[in-house]
Amino acid sequence: MSERHTVLRSMHDLGLAAWFGGSLMGATGVNGAAARISDNTQRLPTASASWARWTPVNAAAIGAHLIGAVGELVTESPRLLTQRGVGRMSAVKTGLTVAALAITGYSRLLGMRLERAGAQPVAGVTEPQPDTPPAIVGSQRQMKVLQWAVPTVTGALIVVTSFAGEQQKPGQVLRGLLGRAGGVLGGAKGMGTGMLVANGNGRMHRVLAHRH
């Protein structure tokens, strides 16, 4: 059984919670509220200012999550080798983390583009209107998709993390250890049978050749 690593787990979970919650609040709260501003040229600046204030906090949350995730990966490395299913779960979790980082980074680049655009007429942060400059329209269309991609992927990370916690229950650990041991023994048995058949065929050929 793994020892307790409270600090690492707390950094992992709190960082991920802020990453997920901040992105979801931003998509629904910040972007949604900015669209209600009566002056359509102040919608982008208002939302951009809000996202700019959140960015350092979000970066700290992501950093805490990554430190906790790497720390847990190191401390739980024995289970990767001995418990069946843990390696697959870790691979999925790593893939989701890389995807979330990429989407978050690119979304921030788009946000900075919109921030530099200044006071432009828009229907909403991610919705253009007929007189919106074409350069801004392209960024808005991408942001409309990515604003939901971040909470979706980080939400999936939370689900995988919950599954990882289930794998640490005593019954699951024992089952995984037995499953891994059974797989190793089964593979060794299969190799032994294959060698026996090969040797048997070899003898038959030699006997037949001797008879001929």
C-alpha positions as CSV (number, residue, x, y, z in Angstrom):
1,M,0.0,0.0,0.0
2,S,1.2,3.5,-0.8
3,E,2.1,5.9,2.0
4,R,0.3,9.2,2.6
5,H,1.4,12.2,0.6
6,T,-1.0,14.8,1.7
7,V,0.9,17.9,0.4
8,L,1.3,16.5,-3.1
9,R,-2.3,15.3,-3.2
10,S,-3.6,18.7,-2.0
11,M,-1.5,20.6,-4.6
12,H,-2.7,18.2,-7.3
13,D,-6.4,18.4,-6.4
14,L,-6.6,22.1,-5.5
15,G,-4.7,23.2,-8.6
16,L,-6.9,21.1,-10.8
17,A,-10.1,22.3,-9.1
18,A,-9.1,26.0,-9.7
19,W,-8.1,25.2,-13.3
20,F,-11.5,23.6,-14.0
21,G,-13.6,26.0,-12.0
22,G,-11.9,29.1,-13.3
23,S,-12.3,28.1,-16.9
24,L,-15.9,27.2,-16.5
25,M,-16.7,30.4,-14.6
26,G,-14.9,32.4,-17.3
27,A,-16.9,30.9,-20.1
28,T,-20.2,31.2,-18.4
29,G,-19.7,34.2,-16.1
30,V,-17.1,36.6,-17.6
31,N,-17.9,36.0,-21.2
32,G,-21.6,35.8,-20.6
33,A,-21.8,38.9,-18.5
34,A,-19.6,40.9,-20.9
35,A,-22.1,40.3,-23.7
36,R,-24.8,42.1,-21.7
37,I,-22.9,45.4,-21.6
38,S,-24.9,48.0,-23.5
39,D,-21.9,49.6,-25.2
40,N,-20.8,47.0,-27.7
41,T,-17.3,48.5,-27.9
42,Q,-16.7,47.8,-24.2
43,R,-17.5,44.1,-24.2
44,L,-14.1,42.9,-25.3
45,P,-12.1,45.3,-23.1
46,T,-14.2,44.4,-20.0
47,A,-13.8,40.6,-20.6
48,S,-10.2,40.9,-21.5
49,A,-9.4,42.8,-18.2
50,S,-11.2,40.1,-16.2
51,W,-9.2,37.3,-17.9
52,A,-5.9,39.2,-17.5
53,R,-6.5,39.4,-13.7
54,W,-7.3,35.7,-13.6
55,T,-4.3,34.6,-15.6
56,P,-1.6,34.7,-12.8
57,V,-3.9,32.9,-10.4
58,N,-4.7,30.3,-13.1
59,A,-0.9,29.9,-13.9
60,A,-0.2,29.3,-10.1
61,A,-3.0,26.7,-10.0
62,I,-1.7,24.9,-13.0
63,G,1.8,24.9,-11.6
64,A,0.6,23.5,-8.3
65,H,-1.3,20.8,-10.1
66,L,1.7,19.8,-12.2
67,I,4.0,19.7,-9.2
68,G,1.5,17.5,-7.3
69,A,0.9,15.3,-10.4
70,V,4.7,14.7,-11.0
71,G,5.2,14.1,-7.3
72,E,2.4,11.6,-7.1
73,L,3.7,9.8,-10.3
74,V,7.1,9.4,-8.6
75,T,5.9,8.3,-5.3
76,E,3.4,5.9,-6.9
77,S,5.8,4.5,-9.4
78,P,6.0,1.0,-7.7
79,R,2.3,0.6,-8.3
80,L,2.8,1.3,-12.0
81,L,4.9,-1.8,-12.2
82,T,3.0,-4.1,-9.9
83,Q,-0.7,-3.2,-10.1
84,R,-2.6,-4.0,-13.2
85,G,-4.4,-1.0,-14.8
86,V,-2.4,1.7,-13.1
87,G,-0.1,2.2,-16.0
88,R,-3.0,2.6,-18.4
89,M,-4.7,5.1,-16.1
90,S,-1.5,7.1,-15.8
91,A,-1.1,7.2,-19.6
92,V,-4.6,8.5,-20.1
93,K,-4.1,11.1,-17.3
94,T,-0.8,12.3,-18.8
95,G,-2.5,12.7,-22.3
96,L,-5.4,14.7,-20.9
97,T,-2.9,16.9,-19.0
98,V,-0.9,17.7,-22.1
99,A,-4.1,18.4,-24.0
100,A,-5.4,20.7,-21.3
101,L,-2.1,22.6,-21.2
102,A,-2.0,23.0,-25.0
103,I,-5.6,24.2,-25.2
104,T,-5.2,26.6,-22.2
105,G,-2.0,28.1,-23.7
106,Y,-3.5,28.6,-27.1
107,S,-6.7,30.1,-25.6
108,R,-4.6,32.6,-23.7
109,L,-2.9,33.6,-27.0
110,L,-6.3,34.2,-28.6
111,G,-7.4,36.2,-25.5
112,M,-4.3,38.4,-25.8
113,R,-5.1,39.0,-29.5
114,L,-8.6,40.1,-28.6
115,E,-7.2,42.2,-25.7
116,R,-4.9,44.1,-28.1
117,A,-7.8,44.7,-30.5
118,G,-9.2,47.2,-28.0
119,A,-12.7,48.7,-28.2
120,Q,-14.2,47.0,-31.2
121,P,-17.9,46.5,-31.9
122,V,-18.9,42.9,-31.0
123,A,-22.1,41.0,-30.1
124,G,-20.2,39.2,-27.4
125,V,-16.7,38.0,-26.4
126,T,-17.0,35.1,-28.8
127,E,-19.8,36.4,-31.1
128,P,-19.1,38.9,-33.8
129,Q,-21.6,41.2,-35.4
130,P,-21.7,42.5,-39.0
131,D,-19.3,45.5,-38.4
132,T,-16.7,43.5,-36.4
133,P,-13.3,43.6,-38.1
134,P,-12.5,40.3,-39.9
135,A,-9.2,39.8,-38.0
136,I,-11.2,39.7,-34.7
137,V,-13.9,37.4,-36.1
138,G,-11.4,34.6,-36.7
139,S,-10.1,34.7,-33.1
140,Q,-13.7,34.9,-31.8
141,R,-14.7,31.8,-33.7
142,Q,-11.8,29.8,-32.3
143,M,-12.4,31.1,-28.8
144,K,-16.0,30.1,-29.0
145,V,-14.9,26.4,-29.2
146,L,-11.9,26.6,-26.9
147,Q,-13.7,28.3,-24.1
148,W,-15.6,25.0,-23.6
149,A,-12.7,22.7,-24.4
150,V,-10.7,23.7,-21.3
151,P,-13.4,22.8,-18.7
152,T,-14.2,19.7,-20.7
153,V,-10.7,18.3,-20.7
154,T,-9.9,19.4,-17.1
155,G,-13.3,17.9,-16.1
156,A,-12.2,14.6,-17.7
157,L,-9.0,14.8,-15.6
158,I,-11.1,15.1,-12.5
159,V,-13.0,11.9,-13.4
160,V,-9.7,10.0,-14.1
161,T,-8.3,11.3,-10.8
162,S,-11.4,9.9,-9.0
163,F,-10.8,6.5,-10.8
164,A,-7.2,6.6,-9.7
165,G,-8.3,7.1,-6.1
166,E,-10.6,4.0,-6.5
167,Q,-7.6,2.0,-7.6
168,Q,-5.9,2.7,-4.3
169,K,-8.5,0.9,-2.2
170,P,-7.1,-2.2,-0.6
171,G,-9.4,-4.5,-2.6
172,Q,-8.5,-2.9,-5.9
173,V,-4.8,-3.0,-5.1
174,L,-4.9,-6.7,-4.2
175,R,-7.0,-7.4,-7.4
176,G,-4.5,-5.4,-9.5
177,L,-1.5,-7.2,-8.0
178,L,-3.0,-10.6,-8.6
179,G,-4.1,-9.6,-12.1
180,R,-0.5,-8.5,-12.9
181,A,1.0,-11.6,-11.3
182,G,-1.5,-13.8,-13.2
183,G,-0.6,-12.1,-16.5
184,V,3.1,-12.6,-15.9
185,L,2.7,-16.3,-15.0
186,G,0.3,-16.8,-17.9
187,G,2.9,-15.3,-20.3
188,A,5.7,-17.5,-18.9
189,K,3.5,-20.6,-19.2
190,G,2.6,-19.7,-22.8
191,M,6.4,-19.3,-23.6
192,G,7.1,-22.7,-22.0
193,T,4.4,-24.4,-24.0
194,G,5.6,-22.9,-27.3
195,M,9.2,-24.1,-26.6
196,L,7.9,-27.6,-25.8
197,V,5.9,-27.7,-29.1
198,A,8.9,-26.5,-31.0
199,N,11.1,-29.1,-29.5
200,G,8.5,-31.8,-30.1
201,N,8.2,-30.8,-33.8
202,G,12.0,-30.8,-34.1
203,R,12.2,-34.4,-32.8
204,M,9.5,-35.6,-35.1
205,H,11.3,-34.1,-38.1
206,R,14.6,-35.7,-37.0
207,V,12.9,-39.0,-36.4
208,L,11.2,-38.9,-39.8
209,A,14.4,-37.9,-41.5
210,H,16.1,-40.9,-39.8
211,R,13.4,-43.3,-41.0
212,H,13.7,-42.0,-44.6
